[in-house]
Each structure stands twice: as C-alpha cells, then as structure tokens.
Amino acid sequence: MAAMKPRTGDGPMEVAQEGRSLIMRVPIDGGGRLVLEINEEEAQALKECLVDAVGE
C-alpha cells in the first residue's frame, strides 16, 4: 500500500519566493489548497488580469 501524505489543511492564500519561482497557494472549496509554481512574467500577467477584473 502506498504511503499517504497527510493534508496540510486549508490555510490563507499566500505567495512565497522559492529560488527563481513564485509558489502560490490558494484555498479551494471542499478543502485543500491549489498550489501553483509561476515565474515573474506569469505573475505580472495574473496581476493584470486581476486588476482588470476588480477594476483597481
């Protein structure tokens, strides 16, 4: 039987710099978190999309 990793649980939305990448953790409905590894260019594109969506 394969070893199962325990869930780290929900947590706040967070972004951390790890090496050359940004690691973004986003809580999702139903438990757990979505973890994305993005570079600065992708982070800038995401920022622009979010600014367009919320109007700030």
C-alpha distance matrix in Angstrom:
0.0 3.8 6.5 8.9 12.5 15.1 17.9 21.0 23.0 26.1 28.8 32.1 32.7 33.0 33.7 33.3 34.7 32.2 33.9 35.7 33.5 33.5 30.3 30.8 28.7 29.7 28.6 27.8 28.4 25.5 24.1 22.7 24.7 25.5 25.6 28.1 29.4 33.0 36.0 39.5 40.9 38.2 38.7 42.4 42.0 39.7 42.4 45.1 43.3 42.7 46.4 47.6 45.5 46.7 50.1 50.3
3.8 0.0 3.8 6.3 9.6 12.6 15.3 18.3 20.5 23.5 26.0 29.1 29.6 29.7 30.2 29.7 30.9 28.4 30.2 31.9 29.7 29.8 26.6 27.3 25.3 26.6 25.7 25.2 26.2 23.6 21.9 20.1 21.7 22.4 22.2 24.6 25.7 29.4 32.3 35.8 37.3 34.6 35.1 38.8 38.5 36.3 39.0 41.7 40.0 39.5 43.1 44.4 42.5 43.7 47.0 47.1
6.5 3.8 0.0 3.8 6.6 9.6 12.7 15.3 17.9 21.1 23.3 26.6 27.3 27.3 28.0 27.4 28.8 26.3 28.3 30.4 28.2 28.1 24.7 25.5 23.3 24.8 23.8 23.8 24.9 22.4 20.2 18.2 19.9 21.0 20.7 23.4 24.5 28.2 31.2 34.4 36.3 33.7 33.8 37.6 37.6 35.2 37.6 40.6 39.1 38.3 41.8 43.3 41.4 42.3 45.7 45.5
8.9 6.3 3.8 0.0 3.8 6.3 9.1 12.1 14.3 17.5 20.0 23.3 24.1 24.4 25.4 25.2 27.0 25.0 27.3 29.2 26.8 26.1 22.6 22.9 20.4 21.5 20.4 20.2 21.3 18.7 16.5 14.6 16.6 18.0 18.0 21.1 22.6 26.4 29.5 32.6 34.4 31.7 31.5 35.3 35.2 32.7 34.9 37.9 36.3 35.3 38.8 40.4 38.3 39.1 42.5 42.4
12.5 9.6 6.6 3.8 0.0 3.8 6.4 8.8 11.5 14.7 16.8 20.1 20.9 21.0 22.0 21.7 23.6 21.7 24.3 26.3 23.8 23.0 19.4 19.8 17.3 18.7 17.7 18.2 19.7 17.6 14.8 12.4 14.0 15.6 15.3 18.5 19.9 23.7 26.8 29.7 31.8 29.2 28.7 32.5 32.7 30.1 32.1 35.3 33.9 32.7 36.1 37.9 35.9 36.5 39.9 39.6
15.1 12.6 9.6 6.3 3.8 0.0 3.8 6.3 8.6 12.1 14.4 17.9 19.3 19.8 21.4 21.4 23.8 22.4 25.4 27.5 24.8 23.5 19.8 19.6 16.5 17.6 16.0 16.7 17.9 15.6 12.6 10.7 12.8 15.2 15.5 19.0 20.9 24.5 27.7 30.3 32.5 29.8 28.9 32.6 32.9 30.0 31.7 35.0 33.6 32.0 35.3 37.2 35.1 35.3 38.8 38.4
17.9 15.3 12.7 9.1 6.4 3.8 0.0 3.8 5.2 8.5 11.0 14.6 15.9 16.8 18.7 19.3 22.0 21.1 24.4 26.1 23.2 21.4 17.6 16.8 13.5 14.1 12.3 13.0 14.3 12.4 9.1 7.0 9.3 12.1 12.9 16.6 18.9 22.3 25.7 28.1 30.1 27.3 26.2 29.8 30.1 27.0 28.6 31.8 30.3 28.6 31.9 33.8 31.5 31.7 35.2 34.9
21.0 18.3 15.3 12.1 8.8 6.3 3.8 0.0 3.8 6.8 8.3 11.7 13.4 13.9 16.0 16.4 19.3 18.8 22.2 24.1 21.3 19.2 15.5 14.8 11.5 12.5 11.1 12.8 14.7 13.6 9.8 7.4 8.6 11.7 11.9 15.6 17.7 20.9 24.0 26.1 28.5 25.9 24.4 27.9 28.6 25.5 26.7 30.1 28.9 27.0 30.0 32.3 30.2 30.0 33.4 32.8
23.0 20.5 17.9 14.3 11.5 8.6 5.2 3.8 0.0 3.7 6.4 10.1 12.2 13.7 16.4 17.6 20.9 20.9 24.5 26.1 23.0 20.5 16.8 15.2 11.5 11.4 8.9 10.5 11.8 10.6 6.9 5.6 7.6 11.3 12.6 16.4 19.0 21.9 25.2 27.0 29.1 26.3 24.6 28.0 28.4 25.0 26.1 29.4 27.9 25.7 28.7 30.8 28.5 28.1 31.6 31.2
26.1 23.5 21.1 17.5 14.7 12.1 8.5 6.8 3.7 0.0 3.7 7.0 9.1 11.3 14.5 16.4 19.9 20.5 24.2 25.4 22.1 19.2 15.7 13.4 9.7 8.7 5.8 8.0 9.5 9.5 6.0 5.2 6.2 9.9 11.7 15.2 18.1 20.5 23.8 25.2 27.2 24.3 22.4 25.5 25.9 22.3 23.2 26.4 24.9 22.5 25.4 27.5 25.1 24.6 28.1 27.7
28.8 26.0 23.3 20.0 16.8 14.4 11.0 8.3 6.4 3.7 0.0 3.7 6.6 8.4 11.8 13.7 17.4 18.5 22.3 23.5 20.4 17.2 14.1 11.8 8.4 8.0 6.3 9.6 11.8 12.6 9.5 8.2 7.6 10.7 11.6 14.7 17.2 19.3 22.2 23.2 25.5 22.9 20.5 23.5 24.4 20.9 21.2 24.7 23.6 21.0 23.6 26.1 23.9 23.1 26.4 25.5
32.1 29.1 26.6 23.3 20.1 17.9 14.6 11.7 10.1 7.0 3.7 0.0 3.8 6.0 9.8 12.3 16.1 17.9 21.6 22.4 19.4 15.9 13.3 10.6 7.9 7.2 6.7 10.4 12.8 14.6 12.0 10.9 9.2 11.4 12.1 14.4 16.7 18.1 20.7 21.1 23.4 21.1 18.3 21.0 22.0 18.5 18.3 21.8 21.0 18.1 20.4 23.2 21.2 20.0 23.1 22.1
32.7 29.6 27.3 24.1 20.9 19.3 15.9 13.4 12.2 9.1 6.6 3.8 0.0 3.8 7.2 10.4 14.0 16.1 19.6 19.9 16.6 13.0 10.8 7.5 5.6 4.7 6.2 9.7 12.8 15.2 13.0 11.4 8.7 9.6 10.0 11.5 13.8 14.8 17.4 17.7 19.8 17.4 14.6 17.3 18.2 14.7 14.7 18.2 17.5 14.8 17.2 20.0 18.2 17.4 20.5 19.5
33.0 29.7 27.3 24.4 21.0 19.8 16.8 13.9 13.7 11.3 8.4 6.0 3.8 0.0 3.8 6.7 10.3 12.6 16.1 16.6 13.7 10.1 8.1 5.8 5.3 6.8 9.2 12.8 16.1 18.2 15.7 13.4 10.4 10.7 9.7 10.7 12.0 12.9 15.0 15.3 17.9 16.0 13.0 15.9 17.4 14.4 14.3 18.0 17.9 15.6 17.8 20.8 19.7 19.0 21.7 20.2
33.7 30.2 28.0 25.4 22.0 21.4 18.7 16.0 16.4 14.5 11.8 9.8 7.2 3.8 0.0 3.8 6.9 9.6 12.8 13.0 10.1 6.5 5.5 4.3 6.3 8.8 12.0 15.1 18.7 20.9 18.4 15.8 12.3 11.7 9.6 9.3 9.6 10.0 11.6 11.8 14.7 13.2 10.3 13.3 15.2 12.8 12.8 16.6 17.0 15.2 17.3 20.4 19.9 19.6 21.8 20.2
33.3 29.7 27.4 25.2 21.7 21.4 19.3 16.4 17.6 16.4 13.7 12.3 10.4 6.7 3.8 0.0 3.8 6.3 9.7 10.7 8.5 5.6 5.3 6.6 8.7 11.9 14.8 18.0 21.7 23.4 20.6 17.6 14.4 13.9 11.0 10.7 9.7 10.5 11.4 11.9 15.3 14.4 11.9 14.9 17.3 15.4 15.4 19.1 19.9 18.6 20.4 23.5 23.3 23.1 25.1 23.2
34.7 30.9 28.8 27.0 23.6 23.8 22.0 19.3 20.9 19.9 17.4 16.1 14.0 10.3 6.9 3.8 0.0 3.8 6.3 7.2 6.0 4.6 6.3 8.9 11.7 15.0 18.2 21.2 24.9 26.6 23.9 20.7 17.4 16.4 13.1 11.8 9.7 9.8 9.6 10.0 13.7 13.6 11.5 14.3 17.0 15.9 16.0 19.5 20.7 19.9 21.5 24.5 24.9 24.9 26.5 24.5
32.2 28.4 26.3 25.0 21.7 22.4 21.1 18.8 20.9 20.5 18.5 17.9 16.1 12.6 9.6 6.3 3.8 0.0 3.8 6.1 5.4 6.0 6.8 10.3 12.7 16.3 19.4 22.1 25.8 27.1 24.3 20.8 17.7 16.6 13.0 11.9 9.2 10.3 10.2 11.8 15.2 15.0 13.8 16.8 19.1 18.2 18.9 22.2 23.2 22.7 24.6 27.4 27.6 27.9 29.7 28.0
33.9 30.2 28.3 27.3 24.3 25.4 24.4 22.2 24.5 24.2 22.3 21.6 19.6 16.1 12.8 9.7 6.3 3.8 0.0 3.8 5.5 7.9 9.7 13.4 16.1 19.6 22.8 25.3 29.1 30.4 27.7 24.1 21.1 19.6 15.8 14.2 10.9 11.2 10.1 11.6 14.8 15.4 14.8 17.4 19.7 19.6 20.3 23.3 24.6 24.6 26.3 28.9 29.5 30.1 31.5 29.7
35.7 31.9 30.4 29.2 26.3 27.5 26.1 24.1 26.1 25.4 23.5 22.4 19.9 16.6 13.0 10.7 7.2 6.1 3.8 0.0 3.8 7.0 9.9 13.2 16.5 19.7 23.1 25.4 29.2 30.8 28.4 25.0 21.7 19.6 16.0 13.5 10.0 9.1 7.0 8.4 11.4 12.4 12.2 14.5 16.7 17.1 18.0 20.6 22.1 22.5 24.1 26.4 27.4 28.2 29.4 27.8
33.5 29.7 28.2 26.8 23.8 24.8 23.2 21.3 23.0 22.1 20.4 19.4 16.6 13.7 10.1 8.5 6.0 5.4 5.5 3.8 0.0 3.8 6.4 9.6 12.9 16.0 19.5 21.7 25.4 27.1 24.9 21.5 18.1 15.9 12.4 9.8 6.3 5.7 5.0 7.3 10.2 10.1 9.8 12.7 14.6 14.3 15.6 18.4 19.4 19.7 21.7 23.9 24.5 25.4 27.0 25.6
33.5 29.8 28.1 26.1 23.0 23.5 21.4 19.2 20.5 19.2 17.2 15.9 13.0 10.1 6.5 5.6 4.6 6.0 7.9 7.0 3.8 0.0 3.8 6.3 9.9 12.8 16.4 18.8 22.5 24.5 22.2 19.0 15.5 13.5 10.3 8.1 5.7 5.2 5.9 7.3 10.4 9.5 8.0 11.3 13.3 12.2 13.2 16.4 17.3 16.9 19.0 21.5 21.8 22.4 24.2 22.8
30.3 26.6 24.7 22.6 19.4 19.8 17.6 15.5 16.8 15.7 14.1 13.3 10.8 8.1 5.5 5.3 6.3 6.8 9.7 9.9 6.4 3.8 0.0 3.8 6.6 10.0 13.3 15.7 19.5 21.1 18.7 15.4 11.9 10.3 6.9 5.7 4.7 6.5 8.7 10.7 13.4 11.6 10.2 13.8 15.2 13.3 14.7 18.1 18.2 17.5 20.0 22.5 22.1 22.7 25.0 23.8
30.8 27.3 25.5 22.9 19.8 19.6 16.8 14.8 15.2 13.4 11.8 10.6 7.5 5.8 4.3 6.6 8.9 10.3 13.4 13.2 9.6 6.3 3.8 0.0 3.8 6.5 10.1 12.5 16.3 18.3 16.2 13.3 9.6 8.0 5.6 5.1 6.4 7.6 10.4 11.8 14.0 11.6 9.6 13.2 14.2 11.5 12.7 16.2 15.9 14.7 17.5 19.9 19.1 19.5 22.1 21.2
28.7 25.3 23.3 20.4 17.3 16.5 13.5 11.5 11.5 9.7 8.4 7.9 5.6 5.3 6.3 8.7 11.7 12.7 16.1 16.5 12.9 9.9 6.6 3.8 0.0 3.8 6.7 9.5 13.2 15.0 12.5 9.7 6.1 5.6 4.6 6.5 9.0 11.0 14.1 15.6 17.7 15.0 13.1 16.6 17.2 14.1 15.3 18.8 17.8 16.2 19.2 21.5 20.1 20.3 23.3 22.6
29.7 26.6 24.8 21.5 18.7 17.6 14.1 12.5 11.4 8.7 8.0 7.2 4.7 6.8 8.8 11.9 15.0 16.3 19.6 19.7 16.0 12.8 10.0 6.5 3.8 0.0 3.8 6.4 10.0 12.4 10.6 8.6 5.2 5.1 6.5 8.4 11.6 13.1 16.3 17.5 19.0 15.9 14.1 17.2 17.2 13.7 14.9 18.0 16.5 14.5 17.7 19.8 17.7 17.9 21.2 20.9
28.6 25.7 23.8 20.4 17.7 16.0 12.3 11.1 8.9 5.8 6.3 6.7 6.2 9.2 12.0 14.8 18.2 19.4 22.8 23.1 19.5 16.4 13.3 10.1 6.7 3.8 0.0 3.8 7.0 9.0 7.1 6.1 4.2 6.3 8.9 11.6 14.9 16.7 20.1 21.3 22.8 19.7 17.8 20.8 20.7 17.1 18.1 21.1 19.3 17.0 20.2 22.0 19.5 19.4 23.0 23.0
27.8 25.2 23.8 20.2 18.2 16.7 13.0 12.8 10.5 8.0 9.6 10.4 9.7 12.8 15.1 18.0 21.2 22.1 25.3 25.4 21.7 18.8 15.7 12.5 9.5 6.4 3.8 0.0 3.8 6.3 5.9 6.0 5.4 6.5 10.1 12.7 16.3 18.1 21.7 23.2 24.1 20.7 19.4 22.3 21.5 17.9 19.4 22.0 19.6 17.6 21.1 22.3 19.4 19.8 23.5 24.1
28.4 26.2 24.9 21.3 19.7 17.9 14.3 14.7 11.8 9.5 11.8 12.8 12.8 16.1 18.7 21.7 24.9 25.8 29.1 29.2 25.4 22.5 19.5 16.3 13.2 10.0 7.0 3.8 0.0 3.8 5.5 7.7 8.6 10.1 13.8 16.3 20.0 21.8 25.3 26.7 27.5 24.0 22.8 25.4 24.4 20.8 22.3 24.5 21.8 19.8 23.1 24.0 20.8 21.0 24.8 25.7
25.5 23.6 22.4 18.7 17.6 15.6 12.4 13.6 10.6 9.5 12.6 14.6 15.2 18.2 20.9 23.4 26.6 27.1 30.4 30.8 27.1 24.5 21.1 18.3 15.0 12.4 9.0 6.3 3.8 0.0 3.8 7.0 9.4 11.4 15.0 17.9 21.6 23.8 27.5 29.2 30.2 26.6 25.6 28.5 27.5 24.0 25.6 28.0 25.3 23.4 26.8 27.7 24.5 24.8 28.6 29.4
24.1 21.9 20.2 16.5 14.8 12.6 9.1 9.8 6.9 6.0 9.5 12.0 13.0 15.7 18.4 20.6 23.9 24.3 27.7 28.4 24.9 22.2 18.7 16.2 12.5 10.6 7.1 5.9 5.5 3.8 0.0 3.7 6.8 9.7 12.8 16.2 19.7 22.2 25.8 27.6 29.0 25.6 24.3 27.5 27.0 23.4 24.9 27.7 25.4 23.4 26.7 28.1 25.2 25.3 29.0 29.4
22.7 20.1 18.2 14.6 12.4 10.7 7.0 7.4 5.6 5.2 8.2 10.9 11.4 13.4 15.8 17.6 20.7 20.8 24.1 25.0 21.5 19.0 15.4 13.3 9.7 8.6 6.1 6.0 7.7 7.0 3.7 0.0 3.8 7.0 9.5 13.1 16.4 19.2 22.8 24.8 26.4 23.1 21.9 25.3 25.1 21.7 23.3 26.3 24.3 22.5 25.9 27.5 25.0 25.2 28.9 29.0
24.7 21.7 19.9 16.6 14.0 12.8 9.3 8.6 7.6 6.2 7.6 9.2 8.7 10.4 12.3 14.4 17.4 17.7 21.1 21.7 18.1 15.5 11.9 9.6 6.1 5.2 4.2 5.4 8.6 9.4 6.8 3.8 0.0 3.8 6.2 9.7 13.0 15.6 19.1 21.1 22.7 19.5 18.2 21.6 21.5 18.1 19.8 22.8 21.1 19.4 22.8 24.5 22.3 22.6 26.1 26.1
25.5 22.4 21.0 18.0 15.6 15.2 12.1 11.7 11.3 9.9 10.7 11.4 9.6 10.7 11.7 13.9 16.4 16.6 19.6 19.6 15.9 13.5 10.3 8.0 5.6 5.1 6.3 6.5 10.1 11.4 9.7 7.0 3.8 0.0 3.8 6.6 10.2 12.6 16.3 18.5 19.7 16.3 15.5 19.0 18.5 15.3 17.5 20.4 18.5 17.4 21.0 22.4 20.4 21.4 24.7 24.8
25.6 22.2 20.7 18.0 15.3 15.5 12.9 11.9 12.6 11.7 11.6 12.1 10.0 9.7 9.6 11.0 13.1 13.0 15.8 16.0 12.4 10.3 6.9 5.6 4.6 6.5 8.9 10.1 13.8 15.0 12.8 9.5 6.2 3.8 0.0 3.8 6.9 9.8 13.4 15.9 17.5 14.4 13.7 17.4 17.5 14.7 16.9 20.0 18.7 17.9 21.3 23.0 21.6 22.6 25.6 25.3
28.1 24.6 23.4 21.1 18.5 19.0 16.6 15.6 16.4 15.2 14.7 14.4 11.5 10.7 9.3 10.7 11.8 11.9 14.2 13.5 9.8 8.1 5.7 5.1 6.5 8.4 11.6 12.7 16.3 17.9 16.2 13.1 9.7 6.6 3.8 0.0 3.8 6.2 9.9 12.6 13.9 10.8 10.6 14.3 14.3 12.0 14.5 17.4 16.4 16.2 19.4 21.1 20.2 21.5 24.2 23.8
29.4 25.7 24.5 22.6 19.9 20.9 18.9 17.7 19.0 18.1 17.2 16.7 13.8 12.0 9.6 9.7 9.7 9.2 10.9 10.0 6.3 5.7 4.7 6.4 9.0 11.6 14.9 16.3 20.0 21.6 19.7 16.4 13.0 10.2 6.9 3.8 0.0 3.8 7.0 10.2 11.9 9.6 9.7 13.4 13.9 12.5 14.9 17.7 17.4 17.6 20.5 22.2 22.0 23.3 25.6 24.9
33.0 29.4 28.2 26.4 23.7 24.5 22.3 20.9 21.9 20.5 19.3 18.1 14.8 12.9 10.0 10.5 9.8 10.3 11.2 9.1 5.7 5.2 6.5 7.6 11.0 13.1 16.7 18.1 21.8 23.8 22.2 19.2 15.6 12.6 9.8 6.2 3.8 0.0 3.8 6.8 8.1 5.9 6.4 9.9 10.5 9.8 12.1 14.6 14.8 15.4 18.0 19.7 19.9 21.4 23.3 22.5
36.0 32.3 31.2 29.5 26.8 27.7 25.7 24.0 25.2 23.8 22.2 20.7 17.4 15.0 11.6 11.4 9.6 10.2 10.1 7.0 5.0 5.9 8.7 10.4 14.1 16.3 20.1 21.7 25.3 27.5 25.8 22.8 19.1 16.3 13.4 9.9 7.0 3.8 0.0 3.8 5.5 5.4 6.2 8.7 10.1 10.6 12.3 14.5 15.5 16.5 18.4 20.2 21.1 22.5 23.8 22.8
39.5 35.8 34.4 32.6 29.7 30.3 28.1 26.1 27.0 25.2 23.2 21.1 17.7 15.3 11.8 11.9 10.0 11.8 11.6 8.4 7.3 7.3 10.7 11.8 15.6 17.5 21.3 23.2 26.7 29.2 27.6 24.8 21.1 18.5 15.9 12.6 10.2 6.8 3.8 0.0 3.8 5.4 4.9 6.1 8.6 9.7 10.3 12.4 14.3 15.1 16.3 18.4 19.8 20.9 21.7 20.3
40.9 37.3 36.3 34.4 31.8 32.5 30.1 28.5 29.1 27.2 25.5 23.4 19.8 17.9 14.7 15.3 13.7 15.2 14.8 11.4 10.2 10.4 13.4 14.0 17.7 19.0 22.8 24.1 27.5 30.2 29.0 26.4 22.7 19.7 17.5 13.9 11.9 8.1 5.5 3.8 0.0 3.8 5.4 5.2 6.4 8.7 9.9 10.8 12.6 14.4 15.5 16.9 18.6 20.3 20.8 19.9
38.2 34.6 33.7 31.7 29.2 29.8 27.3 25.9 26.3 24.3 22.9 21.1 17.4 16.0 13.2 14.4 13.6 15.0 15.4 12.4 10.1 9.5 11.6 11.6 15.0 15.9 19.7 20.7 24.0 26.6 25.6 23.1 19.5 16.3 14.4 10.8 9.6 5.9 5.4 5.4 3.8 0.0 3.8 5.4 5.1 6.1 8.6 9.9 10.6 12.3 14.2 15.4 16.5 18.4 19.6 19.1
38.7 35.1 33.8 31.5 28.7 28.9 26.2 24.4 24.6 22.4 20.5 18.3 14.6 13.0 10.3 11.9 11.5 13.8 14.8 12.2 9.8 8.0 10.2 9.6 13.1 14.1 17.8 19.4 22.8 25.6 24.3 21.9 18.2 15.5 13.7 10.6 9.7 6.4 6.2 4.9 5.4 3.8 0.0 3.8 5.4 5.0 6.1 8.7 9.9 10.5 12.2 14.2 15.2 16.4 17.7 16.6
42.4 38.8 37.6 35.3 32.5 32.6 29.8 27.9 28.0 25.5 23.5 21.0 17.3 15.9 13.3 14.9 14.3 16.8 17.4 14.5 12.7 11.3 13.8 13.2 16.6 17.2 20.8 22.3 25.4 28.5 27.5 25.3 21.6 19.0 17.4 14.3 13.4 9.9 8.7 6.1 5.2 5.4 3.8 0.0 3.8 5.4 5.0 6.3 8.7 9.9 10.5 12.4 14.3 15.5 15.9 14.8
42.0 38.5 37.6 35.2 32.7 32.9 30.1 28.6 28.4 25.9 24.4 22.0 18.2 17.4 15.2 17.3 17.0 19.1 19.7 16.7 14.6 13.3 15.2 14.2 17.2 17.2 20.7 21.5 24.4 27.5 27.0 25.1 21.5 18.5 17.5 14.3 13.9 10.5 10.1 8.6 6.4 5.1 5.4 3.8 0.0 3.8 5.4 5.2 6.3 8.7 10.0 10.7 12.5 14.5 15.1 14.9
39.7 36.3 35.2 32.7 30.1 30.0 27.0 25.5 25.0 22.3 20.9 18.5 14.7 14.4 12.8 15.4 15.9 18.2 19.6 17.1 14.3 12.2 13.3 11.5 14.1 13.7 17.1 17.9 20.8 24.0 23.4 21.7 18.1 15.3 14.7 12.0 12.5 9.8 10.6 9.7 8.7 6.1 5.0 5.4 3.8 0.0 3.8 5.4 5.1 6.2 8.6 9.9 10.6 12.4 13.8 13.7
42.4 39.0 37.6 34.9 32.1 31.7 28.6 26.7 26.1 23.2 21.2 18.3 14.7 14.3 12.8 15.4 16.0 18.9 20.3 18.0 15.6 13.2 14.7 12.7 15.3 14.9 18.1 19.4 22.3 25.6 24.9 23.3 19.8 17.5 16.9 14.5 14.9 12.1 12.3 10.3 9.9 8.6 6.1 5.0 5.4 3.8 0.0 3.8 5.5 5.1 6.1 8.6 9.8 10.6 11.6 10.6
45.1 41.7 40.6 37.9 35.3 35.0 31.8 30.1 29.4 26.4 24.7 21.8 18.2 18.0 16.6 19.1 19.5 22.2 23.3 20.6 18.4 16.4 18.1 16.2 18.8 18.0 21.1 22.0 24.5 28.0 27.7 26.3 22.8 20.4 20.0 17.4 17.7 14.6 14.5 12.4 10.8 9.9 8.7 6.3 5.2 5.4 3.8 0.0 3.8 5.5 5.1 6.2 8.6 10.1 10.1 9.9
43.3 40.0 39.1 36.3 33.9 33.6 30.3 28.9 27.9 24.9 23.6 21.0 17.5 17.9 17.0 19.9 20.7 23.2 24.6 22.1 19.4 17.3 18.2 15.9 17.8 16.5 19.3 19.6 21.8 25.3 25.4 24.3 21.1 18.5 18.7 16.4 17.4 14.8 15.5 14.3 12.6 10.6 9.9 8.7 6.3 5.1 5.5 3.8 0.0 3.8 5.5 5.2 6.2 8.8 9.8 10.8
42.7 39.5 38.3 35.3 32.7 32.0 28.6 27.0 25.7 22.5 21.0 18.1 14.8 15.6 15.2 18.6 19.9 22.7 24.6 22.5 19.7 16.9 17.5 14.7 16.2 14.5 17.0 17.6 19.8 23.4 23.4 22.5 19.4 17.4 17.9 16.2 17.6 15.4 16.5 15.1 14.4 12.3 10.5 9.9 8.7 6.2 5.1 5.5 3.8 0.0 3.8 5.4 5.0 6.2 8.1 8.6
46.4 43.1 41.8 38.8 36.1 35.3 31.9 30.0 28.7 25.4 23.6 20.4 17.2 17.8 17.3 20.4 21.5 24.6 26.3 24.1 21.7 19.0 20.0 17.5 19.2 17.7 20.2 21.1 23.1 26.8 26.7 25.9 22.8 21.0 21.3 19.4 20.5 18.0 18.4 16.3 15.5 14.2 12.2 10.5 10.0 8.6 6.1 5.1 5.5 3.8 0.0 3.8 5.4 5.4 5.5 5.3
47.6 44.4 43.3 40.4 37.9 37.2 33.8 32.3 30.8 27.5 26.1 23.2 20.0 20.8 20.4 23.5 24.5 27.4 28.9 26.4 23.9 21.5 22.5 19.9 21.5 19.8 22.0 22.3 24.0 27.7 28.1 27.5 24.5 22.4 23.0 21.1 22.2 19.7 20.2 18.4 16.9 15.4 14.2 12.4 10.7 9.9 8.6 6.2 5.2 5.4 3.8 0.0 3.8 5.7 5.2 7.2
45.5 42.5 41.4 38.3 35.9 35.1 31.5 30.2 28.5 25.1 23.9 21.2 18.2 19.7 19.9 23.3 24.9 27.6 29.5 27.4 24.5 21.8 22.1 19.1 20.1 17.7 19.5 19.4 20.8 24.5 25.2 25.0 22.3 20.4 21.6 20.2 22.0 19.9 21.1 19.8 18.6 16.5 15.2 14.3 12.5 10.6 9.8 8.6 6.2 5.0 5.4 3.8 0.0 3.8 5.7 8.3
46.7 43.7 42.3 39.1 36.5 35.3 31.7 30.0 28.1 24.6 23.1 20.0 17.4 19.0 19.6 23.1 24.9 27.9 30.1 28.2 25.4 22.4 22.7 19.5 20.3 17.9 19.4 19.8 21.0 24.8 25.3 25.2 22.6 21.4 22.6 21.5 23.3 21.4 22.5 20.9 20.3 18.4 16.4 15.5 14.5 12.4 10.6 10.1 8.8 6.2 5.4 5.7 3.8 0.0 3.8 5.8
50.1 47.0 45.7 42.5 39.9 38.8 35.2 33.4 31.6 28.1 26.4 23.1 20.5 21.7 21.8 25.1 26.5 29.7 31.5 29.4 27.0 24.2 25.0 22.1 23.3 21.2 23.0 23.5 24.8 28.6 29.0 28.9 26.1 24.7 25.6 24.2 25.6 23.3 23.8 21.7 20.8 19.6 17.7 15.9 15.1 13.8 11.6 10.1 9.8 8.1 5.5 5.2 5.7 3.8 0.0 3.8
50.3 47.1 45.5 42.4 39.6 38.4 34.9 32.8 31.2 27.7 25.5 22.1 19.5 20.2 20.2 23.2 24.5 28.0 29.7 27.8 25.6 22.8 23.8 21.2 22.6 20.9 23.0 24.1 25.7 29.4 29.4 29.0 26.1 24.8 25.3 23.8 24.9 22.5 22.8 20.3 19.9 19.1 16.6 14.8 14.9 13.7 10.6 9.9 10.8 8.6 5.3 7.2 8.3 5.8 3.8 0.0
